Amino acid sequence: MQPVVTTDRFPLVEVCVKGVMPPGGMEALVTTYRALAARGPRMALLVDTRAFDAANTDARTRERDATIYRAAAAELRASIVCEARIVHSTVARYVITAFDGLTGVPWPTASFTTPAEAEAWVQRQLANDPVHFSRASA
C-alpha cells in the first residue's frame, strides 16, 4: 500500500506506512519529500510503521528502496532535520535499522513505541535546529 503523507502540521510531516511498500512506492514518497523540501523551511519526518508488514517485504524490495532512498537522502539532507519512527515490534525495529544501514541516512533517526514519544523527540529536534529556528523567527 502506498504511504500516506500528511502535511497539515508542517514542518512536521507525518507518514503512515501500511502493508508492503508497492513497486514505485519509494519513488512516490521521495518525490513528495522533494516537493516539501522546495516548500521549506526544514522539515521533520514522523513515520508510523505500526501497520508496515516488515516480515513480508523481500530483500530485493528492501535493497531497491534503500538505493532510491540513499540517493534522495544526499539531496534532501539540507531539508530534513530528523526522522522519528513509530514501531510495533522488535522485528520491525530490526528491519528499519537494517534499512538505515543500507541507506546511510545523514539526519538523526530514532524509533519509538508510541506516537507521543516520537512527536516529543521530533519537537525537541526542531526546537534545537538552528536553520529551522532562524527561519521560523525571521
Long-range contacts (C-beta under 8 A, 24 or more apart in sequence): 2-28, 3-28, 3-29, 5-29, 5-32, 7-36, 10-36, 10-39, 10-43, 11-41, 11-42, 11-43, 11-44, 11-81, 11-126, 11-132, 12-43, 12-44, 12-46, 12-119, 12-122, 12-123, 12-126, 13-43, 13-44, 13-45, 13-46, 14-46, 14-48, 15-45, 15-46, 15-47, 15-48, 16-47, 16-48, 16-51, 17-47, 17-48, 17-49, 17-51, 17-52, 18-51, 18-52, 18-53, 19-51, 19-52, 19-53, 20-53, 20-56, 20-57, 20-61, 21-57, 21-61, 21-65, 25-65, 26-64, 26-65, 26-68, 26-69, 27-68, 30-68, 30-69, 30-72, 30-76, 33-72, 33-76, 33-79, 33-80, 34-72, 34-75, 34-76, 36-79, 37-76, 37-78, 37-79, 37-80, 40-79, 40-135, 41-131, 41-132, 41-135, 41-136, 42-78, 42-79, 42-80, 42-81, 42-129, 42-131, 42-132, 42-135, 43-79, 43-80, 43-81, 44-80, 44-81, 44-82, 44-83, 44-84, 44-122, 44-125, 44-126, 45-80, 45-82, 45-83, 45-84, 45-122, 46-84, 46-86, 46-115, 46-118, 46-119, 46-122, 47-83, 47-84, 47-85, 47-86, 48-85, 48-86, 48-115, 49-85, 49-86, 49-87, 49-88, 49-92, 49-96, 50-86, 50-87, 50-88, 50-92, 51-88, 52-92, 54-89, 54-91, 54-92, 54-94, 54-95, 54-96, 55-91, 57-95, 62-95, 62-98, 62-99, 62-102, 63-102, 65-99, 66-99, 66-102, 66-103, 69-99, 69-103, 69-105, 70-102, 70-103, 70-104, 73-103, 73-104, 73-105, 73-106, 73-107, 74-106, 77-106, 77-107, 80-107, 81-107, 81-108, 81-125, 81-126, 81-129, 81-131, 81-132, 82-107, 82-108, 82-109, 82-110, 82-121, 82-122, 82-125, 82-126, 83-107, 83-108, 83-109, 83-110, 84-109, 84-110, 84-111, 84-112, 84-118, 84-119, 84-121, 84-122, 85-109, 85-110, 85-111, 85-112, 85-118, 86-111, 86-112, 86-113, 86-114, 86-115, 86-118, 87-111, 87-112, 87-113, 88-113
